[in-house]
Amino acid sequence: MTITTLKPETPAQAADAVRWALSADEPLEIVGSGSRRGLGRPVRAGHALDLSGLSGVIAYEPEELVLTALAGTPMDLIRSMLAERGQHLAFEPPEGGTLGGLVASGLAGPRRISAGSARDHTLGISGISGRAEAYKGGGKVVKNVTGYDLPKLMAGSFGTLTALTEITVKVLPAPEDTATLLLFGLDDRAAVAMLDRALRSPYEVSGAAHLPAGIAARSQVAAVAGAGGAATLVRLEGFGPSVAARVTMLREELRADAVLGRDESLALWREVRDGAGLGEVVADGPLPNPPPPLAGEGALPTPAQSPSTAQAGEGRGGGNRGDTPHLWKLSVPPSTGPSTVDAIRRTLDVEAFYDWGGGLVWLTAPPDSGATIRSALSAGGHATLVRAPEAVRAATDVFQPLPEPLMTLSRRVKESFDPKGILNPGRMYAGL
Amino acid sequence: MKMPVPDSGVIARRREIVEALRAIVPGEGVIVDENELRAYECDGLTAYRQLPMVAVLPSTVEQVSQVLKTCKAMGVKVVPRGAGTSLSGGALPLADGVLLGMGKFKRILDIDYANRCVTVQPGVTNLGISNAVAHEGFYYAPDPSSQIACTIGGNIAENSGGVHCLKYGLTTNNVLGLEMVLIDGTVIRLGGKHLDAGGYDLMGIVTGSEGLLGVVTEVTVRILKKPATARAVLLGFPSSEQGGDCVAAIIAAGIIPGGMEMMDRPAIHAAEAFVHAGYPLDVEALLIVELDGPAAEVDHLIDRVEAIARTKGACYARVSKSEEERLAFWAGRKAAFPAVGRISPDYYCMDGTIPRKALPLVLQRMQEMSDRCGLRVANVFHAGDGNLHPLILYDANKPGELEAAEEFGNDILRLCVEVGGVLTGEHGVGVEKRDLMTDQFDEADLQQQQRLKCAFDPDGLLNPGKVFPTLHRCAELGRLHVHQGELRFPDIPRF
């Protein structure tokens, strides 16, 4: 149903775009490169606010550990810029997309367990609220407690509060070396217990995952695929001599079966980050109607003038159809990962693996499994539907439904930024 | 410092309010006696004092909920308080307000090693958490200097840090779950034992909100395994600039120390005279760099840090050879505040963060300010993260010196903002820096923050007069000023 794409080239133009939307009472779908459009619920908006024109690194000072960039800056650009100076975003975000999309979707990779997620590294933001007001929050230094920590609230808010225009992130030295200890043939419970043991060691484990046999067999890393059973992974990173010493000590303590060196370790954890063979985690979808070259400008569209591009919304979300399994992401207390999956398995045919020492469960399940999956979260936590056809995501709770008092408060928080509900309405929760 | 004018109508209803509170918290849990109320008249920022109208010390979540609900119904303001160690006046009482003391919430509820977290009531001290898990080799990483006394509830309110924070994060990076009570008495839970909280990151907003959004009644924090070893190196430099360059070079080399602290000449001399840590007295800047982790890593990095320091002009270097010596290095730094207290009748501790590269300029401008106002300043500095703690020395008994010290402090904080930093790195805004908020934020920034406050507390009853320089009514903040006629959007490509 998206018809018009507004593509500002400056933050001031972005404010103008939101001001127009507000005055015309027209909701906006906020997009960067479009790579995360398959996450969350589809937005019902007649217009897209494409922020990919707000691109460019404003300041990067490796010694200050901060980088400031416009929200539409491609992550690939930021990643390579950081790599040149031996730095990275420590929360190990997935490839692709823009900085704004990364922060708005609150993503993180396997290093979440030791380094935190996007929220922990977002220091400052500028953006346009749903009141069409440009404002800023946070700061551009690594230590700051001045006022409310609005950058954290923006992380994972999926553009429902503010159209981000500029973001300052904390950057950190990338590890000099990395290695992975492998243990083969453990069942889920024994594996998570072993990961707990590794995480209780003083050796600063930066990744702890378990791939059951079927998933391990699909790995591109020969040592894992050829293990002939489940693979339990423990990652150590840091300076060369430190990694070497820790590998030796932890290998003995865990009685590990094998050790992967740098290159294989990097490849393996990329797989874990990206869903380890359960299919693409985030389906890339093109913008509904890529903005054309600048042509003669007329007046802004009004609702009555909005033309329709019939196919625009179709097929987004990764081309899932029919009975293709849906991908779920569960965040649970780490020790309860296996029992949660067991409970789900009693009624559903699922394939699952564990990251974060058991605290993150990725699982594929048949369509319409949401209620069963969520009822298995008795020990706490939540489940998010990460990949499913758009029609499914439109009709179901993609994010864990909130208890009523929390939903009421969330609604009021939304209203404080966006009282008329024009920014990404419904992306997280129906009616929000 | 102006606080909201006390509402005489509320004060006139004091007896009625006290009775309502006594119906919720029986016996000695409601304090009205002036002498007993004295215990609550200020926090760590002792220059400001105010007796609360009444203090209430609930012991259950249900009581907290009833107290807040009742205060809301009666239109009475509430100031939450932990141990009262805030340095920015965050727990300064109000003459027409209820002081809500959370000191009775001091139980450790659950230690869960399998999920590497601990759940406690908010009145448990920061160090109390580490002590409870020390026998298993665990600890809670954020370590504010007041950790022996400050409570985890207060740490949440202030988003407290400490010397470990460059490497291990602030409170906000180490909290997994919260239970809190809203002003209308609603009890909500955010997060839990899992790593991602789900929904909006309200925990991120509540942490560091200085008691303006709700009252925390339960906290779940991450615990970490203690590093196998820690060693420190003491580095002296002929100038602060060289010390600062060394810090930048260490970070540029990819090293994030467990702690990295700098002191200037006045602070070094005061600390040495106080604890005899063995500091060199002929240097302008002293850097303590602590490396922690496996022994192989620490040995490797100590060598690299020493080598970097030599290239940056260090004229003194000493590596700790024993745990005793490492602790001695820190003893001077950790006693810097009381040490300065011995060389001056009073001192005023400031707290701003700057981009590290601005350090030479900031130190020079501070010296000029010092010369101008005639008050000395000693500097201790969380060098890794740019958090400055200038200590302004003054004598409260000399007329005008307190005011001069405050003015000097304000100028320093404005300077921090001017060079791209922020007003507070770890002590909070409170009442102390409230009126400087307009130096860092413009009207739209502050209005958005206050609207968020309204989402939690529409009547503005929780800790009013703190953080925000002007009190807006929520209705006024809610107005939308957009009309079709104001449309201005000619340049955006579209079709």
Interface residues (C-beta under 8 A of the other chain):
Chain A: T4 T5 L6 K7 P8 E9 Q13 D16 A17 R19 W20 L22 S23 A24 G53 E61 P62 E63 E64 L65 V66 R85 G86 Q87 G106 R112 I113 G116 S117 R119 D120 S129 R131 A132 E133 A134 Y135 K136 G137 G139 K140 V141 V142 K143 N144 V145 T146 G147 Y148 D149 L150 K152 L153 A155 G156 S157 L161 L172 P173 A174 E176 D196 L199 R200 S201 P202 Y203 E204 G238 F239 P241 S242 A244 A245 R246 M249 N289 P291 P292 P293 L294 A295 E297 L300 P301 S331 V332 P333 P334 S335 W356 G359 L360 A379 G380 G381 H382 T384 F399 Q400 L402 P403 P405 L406 L409 S410 R412 V413 K414 E415 S416 F417 P419 K420 M428
Chain B: D112 Y113 A114 N115 R116 G137 E158 N159 G161 C165 L166 G169 L170 T172 N173 L182 T186 V187 I188 R189 L190 G192 K193 H194 L195 D196 G198 G199 Y200 D201 L202 G204 I205 T207 G208 S209 K225 K226 P227 A228 A248 A249 I251 A252 G254 I255 I256 G293 P294 A295 A296 E297 H300 L301 T353 I354 P355 R356 K357 H382 D385 G386 N387 G420 G421 V422 L423 T424 G425 E426 H427 G428 V429 K433 M437 Q440 F441 D442 A444 D445 L446 Q447 Q448 Q449 R451 L452 K453 C454 A455 F456 V467 G478 L480 V482 H483 Q484 E486 L487 R488 F489 P490 D491 I492 P493 R494 F495
